[in-house]
Amino acid sequence: MPHKTNDASKKSWLSVPENSDFPIQNIPFGVFLTRDDIITIGTRIGDYAIDLNALQQLGYFEGIPLTDDIFLQDSLNDFISDGKKTWRLVRNRISTLFDVENDTLRTNMDHRSTVLFSVNEIEMQLPVQIGDYTDFYSSKEHATNIGTMFRDPDNALLPNWLHIPVGYHGRSSTIVPSGTAIHRPNGQTLPKGAEAPVFGPSKRVDFELEMAFITTDANVLGEPVSVAEAEDYIFGMVLFNDWSARDIQKWEYVPLGPFLAKNFASSISPWIVTLDALEPFRVAGPKQDPEPLPYLQQKGDHSFDIQLEVAIAPENTEPTVVGKSNFKYMYWTMAQQLAHHTVNGCKINSGDMLGSGTISGPTPDSYGSMLEIAWQGTKPVTMKDGSQRSFIADNDTVIMKGFCEKNGVRIGFGEVSTKLLPPFQTE
């Protein structure tokens, strides 16, 4: 069914700028506030946001089994719960309506004025109500770099790393959409040479270049999701900046792992790009050696060629690109992560989010965190204004972008942009 939307020759009657992340082949889903202060579910083509609730009320989704208020929601959770068949029917209908050869909506100016918005006149919201959030640790290069820094370089990977997708449960309440500023966190740290911890603002706030996937209702309590079926329960993907406070993390992570160093903020891009849209960009992931246990074994291509970039923009200064990576470097796939997450019977719900873990490539210019790029502060990066960064400074903005490109079609995620403010001040 998704072939209709993936046709590389398709054109829209809406103007799509060259190198736009949002051609008619993309059709992502998001939630936005309209110029009339109404929250609605929508999609995007070029620089136009499309009100899907308005389309439904005008009868353009006739024949598709949708509840009357499915798009008049402040989250995508109910729509995601309807499953892959419904997602595909809706995307295909949108693709047909906005095809350059279709005049049904194109020539109805009243309907167009109701349905279409410039992206400059809307305000993007968090696209899903995230009930649970899990973050993985699935880049072999990243795990090796961290193990080299903090443990024995000859035994950088822990014994379990090549056998299971390592992960931890995070905090969903502090996941925010692009454009939402965050504050530098306070916490306990152990200064070098000190015997007792001190309390204060983190001095080593870092980004983590990640992607995350959003799930639909996948199972009942006790029921595992097989690796072969796992992708059927993945709605789509977003860019994900999993902010980290490295000095707080170093003091607290033994014995139970990340806590305050991670749960103060995470940022996502607001448009969810479906797996159907990413289908043409499938590639093989890294060879897995040793062979995983049977419940994690896969055949075929289960990774995606998604080019990633992260930049830092000091206040009133243009951004400096500090790293470029690719989602295809991930050692463990999304399907393996979901299968492992549920093998013990853990229940997965609509709107749950699972992060990939930091995405680092094989070379220093492809690392996915400042901890690696500046190598614990020993190799500071020079910004365009001449200042240097080992970690993120107050009033810096971190900008992440990602896209796929093949056969003249570019499918992208837009960006996730977040400004780091000084510590929160209480009156």
Protein Blocks (a to p, Z undefined) as FASTA:
>chain_A
ZZmmmmmkbccfbdcdehiabbfklopadddddfkopacddddehjbccdfklmmmnopa
goiacdfklmmccbfklmmmnojmlmmmmmmmmmmmmgmklcklmmmmklmmmmpccfkl
cccddfbdcfbacdddfbfklmmmmmmmmmcfklmbafklmmpccdddddfklgccehia
cdddddddddehiabdcddddfbdcdddddddddddfbdehiacdfklmmmmpnbdcddd
ddddfklmmmmmpmnbpfklmmnoccddfbdcdfklmmmmgccdddddddddfklgcedj
fbdcdddddddddehiacddfbdcdfklpmbdfklmmmmmmmnopacdehiacdebjadd
fbfklccbfklmnnnoiaccddfkopacfbdcehiacdddddddeehiacdehiaddddd
dddddZZ
